[in-house]
Amino acid sequence: LSRSSYLTLQSLPDNIMEQLLEARLGAPLETSLVDHLCHHAAGSPRLAEALLRTLLSGNKLSKHNKQWTWNTATSPLPFSAHDVLQERLRQLPNRVQATLRTASTLGHQFDFASLQDLYLYDVLQRVQGNQGDRVNAAASTNVENDADDNIHQADVSTRTMAQAHLNTRSLSRTLRNALLDDLTILVQADLIRETSNGYRFAQPQGQQMLHADLEPNRKRRYHEH
């Protein structure tokens, strides 16, 4: 699929979802398990597949009398929505995960321009922070013997940081392409969906959980920006 062309999947009714689950597992599922999976999948076949992978990989399902049921020995309680989200995130590249977390600070719905602006801001902040750390580390090491070298390193770092600001437009173009790729992956994973004005999270609770998991300092920096 191209960056501007996506396949939109409609939510499936529970009875169709149950048929897909049974076909995937090769046997019927007990009623409570079907209800739980349909509730968390919210009509998304991709999410239902992710739920099954979570359960099977964690040995949380067992088969008795030709029917799949909860394995109460290893999972006495149903998995949480947070567990499901984390499992789905682990299947994505780290950069794509970071993009989704950044998007969570913009709310349930967001537009590309706002996400790009916030992501560019975050990148510049991390670049400056890393350069500042290197300068401080150099200045505190062998001060007496290597003063001239330290001053030179600080000067080079300052010029590099200035150059980063001058190259903001180039960086913005690079980020635009990277973000479009990330958003394509997230749409295909059914974590976000396209709207007429941009994008929205497929499940509102997903956005809320991602935002809640952000480090306080990072969350504050985003909102102050």
N, C-alpha and C positions, 0 to 999 in steps of 0.2 A: 504493500500500500504506500502511496505517496504521502508526503507530510500534510497535504490538504485534503486527503481522501481517507475517510474512516468508515468502517463497517459498524453500524449501530445495531446492537442486539436488544430486542424487546424483552421485558421481564416475562418469565414463564410462569404459568399457573402451577400450583402445588402438585396437581395430579400428573402433569407432564414432567415436572421435576422429579417426582418419585419414580417414574418410568426410567428416566435417565440414570438415576442413582442405582436402581436395580440392574440396569444393563451394564453399568460400570463395575459393579461388584459381583454380578453373575448370580445373584440370589435376592429374595425379598428382604426388606429391612423391617424391624419391628416398628410399630406405629409411633411410639414416643421418639425414636431415633429419626424417623422421617420428619416428624413435626419440628424437631429441633434443627435439623439441617435446612429445612425449607425456611424456617424463621430467620436463620442467620444468613442464608444465601440471598434472601430478598429477591428471588426470581432470577438471579444471575447464574447461568450455567458454569461460568468460569469460577465464580466464587464457590459454587457447590463442589467443583473439582478440587479447589484448594482446601476446602473443609475435609474432604475425603482423604487427601494426602496427609493432612495434619493428623487425622485420627489413625490412619493406617501406620504412619511412620512412628507414632507414639504408642502403638500397640493398645489403642483404646477401643478397638472393636474386636469382637469374637463371634464365631459362627456356631450356633447351636440349632440342631434340628432343621438344618437347611435354611436358617434365617439369621441375618446379621443383627447383633444387639450390642449394647454397651458392655465393655469388659470391666465389670465393677471391681475386679481385683487390682487393676492399674489406674482406673479413672472412675472413682465413685461418684464424682459430680461432672456434669457436662462442661466442656471447655468454654472459656469465655470469648467474647467478641475480640477482646484485646489479644488473646492467644492466636486467634485466627488471623488478625491483621499482621502480627509480627511474623507469622509463618509465611504469609504472602509477600511481605517485604523482603524476607531472606532470599526469595527466589529472584530478586531484582539486583542489578548492578548497584554498587554503593552510590554512584553519582545520581542514579535515578531515584534512589531512596532519599537522598539529600534534597533533590528537587521537590519531591512530594512533601517532605517535612517543611520546606520553605513555603510552599504553597499553602500549607495549613494555617499559616499566620495571616493569610488574606481572607479567611472565612470559607464558608461552604462553596461559594462561587467566586471566581476570580477571572481576570482578563490577562492576556499574554503580556501586555505592556507593563502592568503592575508587577507581575512575577519577574520579568526580565530586569526591571529596575531594582527590585529587592535583591535578586541574585547577584547582580553586578556590584551592588553596595556590599554585600557579604564577601564577595571575592576580594574586593579592594581592601576591606577591613582585615581579612586574613593575611593578605600580602603584606600590608603595612605592619601588622603584628609580628609576622615571622621575621621581617627585616629588622624591626626594632629589637626583637629577642637576640638576633645574631649580633647586632651592634653592641648591645649591652653585655653579651657574653664575651665578645672580643675585648671590650674595654676593661673588663674585670679580670682578664687572664694575662699574666706576665706584664703587668703595667710598667714596672720599672725597666724591664729589658726590651719590651717590644712596643714602646709608646708610639714610635713613628708608624709602625705597621698598623697599629690599632686605629690611628687617626686616618690612615689611608683607607682601611676597610670601612670605616664609618663614612668617609667621603664617597666611596664607591656605592655604598648602600643608599646614601641619600640621593645620588644621581639616579640610581636604579628606580627608587621610589618615585622620583619626579618623572622619569620616563614612563612609568606605569600610568601616571595621570595623563600624560600626553597621548598615550596609546589607548585611552578609554574608548574611543570610537571603534578602533580595531578590535578591542576586547569585546565590545558590545556586539559586533557582528559575529564574532566567534561564539559568544554565549547564545546569541539568537539561534544559530544553527544547532548548538548542543541542546538547548532547551526544547526546540522543536522535536529533536530526536527523542529526548526524554519523555515529552508529552505523548508522542506517538506510542511509546512502549507502555506508558501508564494507561492510555485509552485502550490499547489492545489487551492489557491485563484487567480491564474493567474496574480499575481503581478510581479513574475519573472519566467524565463523559463530556463531549463537546456540547455547547449551547450556542444560541444565536449571538451571544455577546462574549463568548470565551469558553470557559470550562466550569465544571462543578464536580464535587466529589460524588462518587457513585452512592456512597452511604454517608449521611451527615455525621453519624457517630464515628466514622473513620477519621474525618477531619478533626473532630473534637479530641479523640484519643491521641492523634499525632501532635496536636498543639499542646496538649497537657504534658506530653513526654519531653518536650523541648527543654533544654537547660534554661534556668531562669535568666541568666545573663544574655543568652542568645535571644530569648523571647523578648526581653526588654529592649535590646538593641534594635530588633526588627520593628517593634511598635514605635519606638522613638523616631526611627527613620520615616 
